[in-house]
Structures are given as structure tokens and as C-alpha cells.
Amino acid sequence: MTRLITGSCACKAVQYAVDGRIKSVVNCHCNLCKKITGGAFETIALVSERNLEITSGEDDLIRYALTENADKYFCRVCGTPIYNQNKRVPGNSMIHVGSLDAPNSLSPTINLHCKSMLSWVRDITALENHEEEVP
């Protein structure tokens, strides 16, 4: 199996690999995605469920039913979200891009649920930038 991308949780208890094509990478601005990530939006990569392999720590992966249609899988040790599944897109998994070992290797091509987008997100590139922490 050719490993195209790999990822893990923050504590490395759960590790995974994806073999196959990334179908899409999106920023989701819905309120549920903001809640489950604790962020301003969620960036996810849609992959075929059969191409996602948990390579270690499967026993540390916990499923939480977000809604009747959607499940979230995360590390029971550190809480890192790994992927979601949604009955509305059967046969697919939505990997949290932040859990990738090389998250900069993928870029989103679309924003979804923009009606719920936080007002300041559109102007985020205009903020002052620092390469390191500001003391």
C-alpha cells in the first residue's frame, strides 16, 4: 500500500495513513464544526473510507455521535480529532487536516456554510503576523 499521507494525534497514540486520492479539501464554517474543533472553522480532507487505515492506536480511537448522521473519531488520550463520518456522504471519511503529519501539503479549495462564518475570518490575512511567539 503506497502511503500518500500520514497523520496522528498530538500524543501519537493514534496514527493513520491514507492511500489514495484526496477528493476535496474544504473549510467548513458551520456552527457544529466550530464547536467540535474549538476553532473559527474546520478544515477537512474528504477521502474514501476504504483508503483510511488506522496504523496504530485503534483502541485509543473513540467515536462520538455528533448528530444522527455524523460521527466524530478522536484520541481518548489527548482529545485530538482525527476524522468524521457523515451518512450524507457514505463511504467517505473527513480527515481533520490539523492531524496530518504534513498539514501544509493540502490546501482548501472551497469554504462551506459561509452564512455562519465569523465576521473577522475574511480579513485574517490583514492581521499583524509574527513568525514566533510574541513575548
RAFEN-V14902 format. One record per pair of residues at least 24 apart in sequence whose C-alpha atoms are under 7 Angstrom apart, sorted by sequence separation. I is the first residue (numbers start at 0). GAP is how many residues later the second one is. If there is no record, write none. Layout:
I;GAP
I;GAP
//
This chain:
21;24
22;24
21;25
20;26
19;31
18;32
17;33
18;33
17;34
16;35
17;35
16;36
15;37
16;37
15;38
16;38
14;39
15;39
14;40
15;40
14;41
13;42
14;42
48;42
13;43
47;43
48;43
12;44
13;44
47;44
48;44
46;45
47;45
13;46
45;46
46;46
12;47
13;47
45;47
46;47
45;48
44;49
45;49
43;50
44;50
43;51
44;51
43;52
44;52
42;53
43;53
42;54
13;61
8;66
10;67
9;68
9;70
8;71
8;73
39;78
26;81
24;82
25;82
24;83
25;83
26;83
27;83
28;83
29;83
24;84
25;84
26;84
27;84
28;84
25;85
26;85
27;85
28;85
30;85
29;86
28;87
28;88
8;90
7;91
6;92
7;92
6;93
7;93
5;94
6;94
5;95
//
